[in-house]
């Protein structure tokens, strides 16, 4: 496939939060791409009309993992630290922020040490900081600033160690402003070599402790919105949480200027034209993604009118192949369009893929798997909390409703619905 086709496929199948991360990374690598706004998906901004189903989903998520402090203290237990140094090292670890930075000054750390009655002064403090920076994982922990945290993650044995250090210490501002030809000239390297050095820098983590603090998963942010209107129901795509993406006009003008920046103008212009082409592909792929998602979602909810009128128990069988045939596109395009996407409906927030139900094995004519699951939910909702139904009783009740299912199928549906076993559902009178 052509690179731009591969780019389009990749962007189509990315969920919203991953797409925002992808765009941010592309903008860092490509000065021709300009992002404005955004941040809503990664930072948890979503509609205030959060449904009960969305809240229930969040409540079902696993509890956050252990925190940064606990993880680092466990590592310390493995190290051979002297009795004199150990309390100083614990002090340093406890003063790290959520990013893993040691942002307090030596004077502030000394004050904390005095409050704990620690002795040894700056000598002990320096040894403790060095131990944290050199022995604890992930690398970069204990850096006093962004630059130091990144420098700590480099290996002095790397072939390009000196150049990488110079980039971090001398040229971060120039890199942020996309003054790449000037940086390459100052370092005495080609644009291709600078690209390789920047790829290595992107492997470093600006917040080395990110993810160790046990943060909760980001809330679901639906991209497909189905809402009631005077005509019935309206389907729209909401990308308000994503940044606006465009071609940087200054970069475009600079790419057209012949002999820009003096040295090796042909090489520089080829480099800039390549970046400009790739930026255009991303802008075009984003527009195509939105159009495709709109077409697929509109057709899906046109077919799922029963759901819109009556709720979750009224889904009708629908395959991706049927949608693909109706829209004259490939089934894989439909699959990529719905992958990881969520839709907000009058009945709650659902994965878009849920609107492609297949018939439940052994069910009555016209019933689908989701009908069977909703039947299990309704049966459990009507039980006596003091004497909850066993799975065998639920199987019989399902049969009375026209669903011929096995006990293991009921257990599977309970798990999908986050309904615990009858033993765990029992409530005793106080």
Secondary structure, DSSP 8 states (H G I E B T S, - for coil): --HHHHHHHHHHH--HHHHHHHHHHHHHH-TTEEEES--TTTTT---S---HHHHHHHHHS------HHHHHHHHHHHS---HHHHHHHHHHHHT--TTS---S-HHHHHHHHHHTT--SHHHHHHHHHHHHHHHSSSTTTT-SSHHHHHHHTS-TTSTTHHHHHHHHHHSHHHHHTT-HHHHHHHHT--HHHHHHHHHHHHTS-SSTTTTSS---------SEEEEEETTEEEEEE--TTS-EEEE-HHHHHHHHSTTTTSTTHHHHHHHHHHHHHHHHHHHHHHHHHHHHHHHHHHHHHHHTHHHHHH-GGG-----HHHHHHHHTS-HHHHHHHHTT-EEEETTEEEEGGGGS----TTB-TT--HHHHHHHHHHHHHTSBTTB---HHHHHHHHHHTTB---HHHHHHHHHHTT---HHHH-----
